[in-house]
């Protein structure tokens, strides 16, 4: 019986390969920073076909048009003759009478080299982007390399990666050949293709088991500053805490983390963070970060992506389940997919002892402060549904601020209603049991489902007021229920370029201060015509030096109201940056800051609810 079973298995595999889309990515013969891709198709059933690259992909909420990185595309019939086609747009090609279509070839440029040139198109978020550096690193977010044909998204793909000698591919996929020259993977459909990133580098990886889950961490550090082993202890501690927090909600048996550290003479990129997948995450951070800062970011950011394995990867609406890569329809529920996940990424740390209660409250305080940079009356459901449109996309980042706070308030609401027996995590667990990876819910029926799984109609009132409605969420009222109070105080007058100095970043290559594009400009910046995309080179001749940054900040603090000030900046002008001076009189900005504190004498009910909130215990 065993021999027969093996033979049948091999025969089934042969049939699957015969009916699959054979896709080869050539990392060996790289020319002009471009990688050749060949796709070979089973016999076409339709005469007219459309071939697409994604406009956007799940987990990202921007129009990225991955087809714009493709060139030299050619379509061939089964006799090797070129077929004529029409290019519909950056992502789509149309072929008539294509029954004979057999093969497509094209070259792929990487997105990392394009990040600083965004006059025509906003840069692709780095963790969802691609990098091609011959002999060093190949970041293969598969949606940037592989396309699909309409009505063939459910056909299996056989992915073959021709790799340079001595290179290792970090991925959650299982290599099915023993060759040192190629890796071969079988993927069930196009959705699985886009769900399976790979990172090829000279080997620097570790594997270990944590909580019954096998992990692989691959690291690319361009200067060799860091090794994968440097991050093992922190990562293992984090994963064990996450598995405990999630309990039976997580069923992962394996997980891969691709950590790309940017720096050295590599591409200049700015989209730091991570992108989630069912069994992996791609992470991009600056190599210049100290190790303890990378460890903290891994705990915050990678944990966020891992929690996505629950929501929305395994619990989601039809818009995500039947994702249209060419013409995406977005869900209303970013408050849950991103906001609830961000809340989990902080809540598990306090409940599992990775941070203390003061640090947790400080993080909540920061989110309340940051959320004030956005429109607090815009219904979150409307913003989510329309997030790809210009008038809404600038509000997207609020999903990590207000979205997380909405989940927090709903958590407190549920705990108060249930006398501490149910919280937000319990609600998501029940929702995941009712639905799942292969059973989506209807987008406009989610709130009814939440009432069903919790048993509390008050959840619908909360949703209609603060998530689907335009009422600002009364965070302090909810925090009062768990023994937290707010105190207002004015900050000393301050000279800076944005309202919140904490949103200042550093560009290592240019040695400049840079700012998040969602940051609000300070009164001085507005008065001299400063743009949020400008980079600060110097202030009154004092240059930005990350090694002595306190000297620069100290000088900024010494500036008096009305003092003449000259700011030297770099301003983008096409594919170059112009150096220029902006001069004006200093305006010192005073802010009213709201700080959160635990009440010295909470009521017994408040103390009980606080304990349940911070520990997760009933």
Steps between C-alpha positions, in 0.01 A plus 500: 500500500777741581663451160169554319431817700840644407446417132158666497647802671768535238244459222280769658800731528580439133145592399506811720823617338360431155206730574697763692647832396875447495667823608877543501679789670864525387721648772818379329503695173417845633555785254483873570340430839213310335381143552354286221172318563349230279144373540388186314127421481285192451271509196274805495124444505409858413575678174522847655706542815626775728833467679542709815751612757343613828377854550522440873526196725338393830656663804586818311258785459645698213503490120847368414462379139767229510482468122686828462820320604471255209655550156571307182193282533441246219226245441570178306290222350581129525723523191712783640341776292427837657137593552370853464348667805355828622633668812189620685683672787811453715368173637286343227562348156225378268537223239246398235470143372751382757418127503857435387659708780776289651755728663557854629841650565593836652756685711432633850653815647503537877292753693764584763701706251187700422400600853652845497359587156129535563390802300291284267410219738512459876777264609416137571511424873840330538385174668263443207763604246784331315878529502751369247866542595710254307722288722347648817126477549181416312184599685225315317158614598344270243222740399773724358636222276209278401177580318181308427239447230131570563308187594825313567567628853408159639740306277803370697837665449831319486758758605863436408768737631840475331733620773864611510753258645511512879174692541225399742131579470317593818135407456219300657473297178643146475762442231408191299828433321846418630692708249747759624420714197120525523220505752162361390170573672142400428231756586128427490393822325591862435385608847756259647763642265448853629491364856851352473793745503861381471831666585820367338835591655824339607393272786428680827207335668393313811226245553340406830173380649295715734169392645470214250562726201809473278653839419765613257654846523710613205696826526659721238744748658692679221804591711491181706416696814239249610449125479175304526617344827510849657120512507414143600447548875269798464307340214453174688374683808256701287362199312443299818308795649291538182414130482388509863294815442324358193446150631295292257452795264842434345560172322825582320750217493764708322588864446775680307638847567703680232685788667652745250724761664559792265824692500853502366513577129161340438185669373366800688166390641258644751203266540602327821266243648363159402238325287296202617446161341343176623833337582756778471578868516742724313660767720706804400691706759806728489828326582615805694250422779656379826434134578266574791295726271476224238395253770228737617383560144489127431285457809265780393495460123556128440249416771248723321554302178481167679166599656374553146503121468176523698352813349458557207691204356273242663195713588394741229230632270427399143698800367818344638410139433425566132763769459505669159863588431416696184206702637502460879186551708593599853334392824336736752679343792856628525408593858504126573756366251771758575374680809403189693825332399703800618310490829588130537868580429504727806251317722687170489816672622338624821298182555802273447744714701718638218427860606370652824169678552657847480656429160169363375318816610770714341436323168127561528573866575717527188226352284245749631744785426585370153135443411441873534698554178208343310133573442327362809152544353560299182314167531760225509289273281482766227874565516574126483271433206650791305860488624644475146341832401696823530259670739527214751845345466671762718282382789619140471776523763232572758413129497804446725396781733122543518445148367689353795321735741161393366594139574614605849171678574301205369711273723412710805135522395474121474676445831266741676191340342615148589637574846845418367402168341549612139741735323604590147721189472208276595282668237761442227543138610125440471494674161788282375314190615186610316689580180850414384758496224258345249174650626483880466233723651302762310661840545179688586387228746803498729338702777204260510746212528680673788169540684432130440837376629504732805131499586512875567290734280690792657791406270288619208437834674876544547562410135234737365625793710877475482596270210230549237391834645666840524509538879853541644578209730497600870828328589525658843150387595595142424838526671327638810311170521833320549642747754692729265474880498629773271679817601567793267812712508666749267842419359772768503506700173701305246666570165482209254386416149197282577242513778618178661883479509475127582398436137844608376710240319856489366625437145837334543609545138427873479568568870172684531191511718191370322135491598205270464271636230205487743675736743352845557731793418591745775395867468861596413524235227178625344620861515819433298342266243651179632354182346453179693714317240792742550806371688687708759872537432584778745359765733687832499798315354498227764487172310307190595735244653338190643804440720450837671130548444451646848717799400264576213192456720659711772554783253141474378383529861705818547326686216285791618166622368549735201866409452620494138549136398640335188417138425701319233300229329502247218191528282409238240507617142433213261767235547733735688489713814564875513682651795340824612455734797172602662520811718249649740429606855472224757155409629501298819217251522331415830292186525252383758595145586262251654671240717342181629552375854362218708270638768647505847168391651290316243167356606491124564309454174757705306789308658341165420437598139855636470648174626292299254595735215874492569528129580235347275379295794133476592 
